Amino acid sequence: MVGRPSGIRQFRLVEIATIGLMSRQTGVILAEMGFLLILFAGIWLVAAQIPAFKMPTMRNIVAGIALALAGLLLIVATHWGLFGGPS
């Protein structure tokens, strides 16, 4: 490859090999973790609205991060982990 350092090509091969090694069971586990993070974020958002608990803004931030991570896990599980596809 002209104009590209060899380090970029090696990184891409490692990345492709890692994604290609994900089994169906790994995809299911990632999806389960994503759904558990969604459950956690929902409970955390409810707790942020209760006045007796402190730091509602921080709870909203933590819940937002949990939802973002859950979405990322579900995207990886459905795209590369064969979750939700034909058996």
VOKE-109314 format. One record per residue (C-alpha): residue number from 1; x, y, z. Coordinates in Angstrom, 2 decimals. Layout:
! VOKE-109314
<rec NUM,<X,Y,Z>>
...
! end
This chain:
! VOKE-109314
<rec 1,<0.00,0.00,0.00>>
<rec 2,<1.45,3.27,-1.07>>
<rec 3,<1.12,6.25,1.25>>
<rec 4,<-0.10,4.32,4.32>>
<rec 5,<2.10,3.23,7.19>>
<rec 6,<2.12,-0.52,7.83>>
<rec 7,<0.89,0.01,11.42>>
<rec 8,<-2.56,1.04,10.23>>
<rec 9,<-2.98,-2.11,8.16>>
<rec 10,<-1.90,-4.33,11.06>>
<rec 11,<-4.36,-2.66,13.42>>
<rec 12,<-7.23,-3.24,11.01>>
<rec 13,<-6.36,-6.95,10.68>>
<rec 14,<-6.37,-7.37,14.45>>
<rec 15,<-9.66,-5.50,14.71>>
<rec 16,<-11.31,-7.64,12.03>>
<rec 17,<-10.00,-10.86,13.59>>
<rec 18,<-11.32,-9.87,17.02>>
<rec 19,<-14.78,-9.03,15.72>>
<rec 20,<-14.84,-12.20,13.61>>
<rec 21,<-14.16,-14.38,16.67>>
<rec 22,<-17.35,-13.32,18.47>>
<rec 23,<-19.67,-16.29,18.84>>
<rec 24,<-23.45,-16.36,19.12>>
<rec 25,<-23.20,-16.98,22.88>>
<rec 26,<-20.97,-13.93,23.30>>
<rec 27,<-23.53,-11.85,21.43>>
<rec 28,<-26.29,-13.09,23.73>>
<rec 29,<-24.22,-12.25,26.82>>
<rec 30,<-23.49,-8.74,25.48>>
<rec 31,<-27.19,-8.22,24.77>>
<rec 32,<-28.13,-9.40,28.28>>
<rec 33,<-25.63,-6.96,29.77>>
<rec 34,<-27.11,-4.19,27.62>>
<rec 35,<-30.63,-4.97,28.79>>
<rec 36,<-29.47,-5.06,32.43>>
<rec 37,<-27.87,-1.63,31.95>>
<rec 38,<-31.19,-0.33,30.61>>
<rec 39,<-32.95,-1.71,33.70>>
<rec 40,<-30.34,-0.10,35.97>>
<rec 41,<-30.66,3.24,34.17>>
<rec 42,<-34.44,3.20,34.49>>
<rec 43,<-34.30,2.56,38.24>>
<rec 44,<-31.57,5.20,38.58>>
<rec 45,<-33.70,7.78,36.76>>
<rec 46,<-36.63,7.05,39.07>>
<rec 47,<-34.35,7.43,42.10>>
<rec 48,<-33.17,10.80,40.73>>
<rec 49,<-36.75,12.11,40.91>>
<rec 50,<-37.27,11.18,44.57>>
<rec 51,<-36.49,14.26,46.70>>
<rec 52,<-35.23,12.23,49.68>>
<rec 53,<-32.23,11.01,47.66>>
<rec 54,<-29.36,13.42,47.11>>
<rec 55,<-27.58,14.46,43.90>>
<rec 56,<-30.35,14.19,41.26>>
<rec 57,<-28.16,15.72,38.55>>
<rec 58,<-25.40,13.18,39.13>>
<rec 59,<-27.95,10.36,39.03>>
<rec 60,<-29.21,11.62,35.67>>
<rec 61,<-25.66,11.69,34.32>>
<rec 62,<-24.96,8.14,35.53>>
<rec 63,<-28.24,6.92,34.02>>
<rec 64,<-27.41,8.60,30.71>>
<rec 65,<-23.99,6.96,30.60>>
<rec 66,<-25.57,3.58,31.41>>
<rec 67,<-28.07,4.02,28.56>>
<rec 68,<-25.29,4.96,26.15>>
<rec 69,<-23.22,1.90,27.12>>
<rec 70,<-26.30,-0.31,26.84>>
<rec 71,<-26.96,0.97,23.35>>
<rec 72,<-23.36,0.33,22.34>>
<rec 73,<-23.47,-3.23,23.71>>
<rec 74,<-26.73,-3.94,21.90>>
<rec 75,<-25.34,-2.59,18.62>>
<rec 76,<-22.26,-4.81,18.92>>
<rec 77,<-24.38,-7.83,19.95>>
<rec 78,<-26.82,-7.51,17.07>>
<rec 79,<-24.27,-6.61,14.39>>
<rec 80,<-21.28,-8.82,15.15>>
<rec 81,<-22.56,-11.26,17.78>>
<rec 82,<-25.38,-12.81,15.75>>
<rec 83,<-27.89,-11.90,18.47>>
<rec 84,<-31.43,-11.80,17.11>>
<rec 85,<-30.51,-13.51,13.87>>
<rec 86,<-31.55,-16.93,12.64>>
<rec 87,<-30.33,-19.82,14.74>>
! end
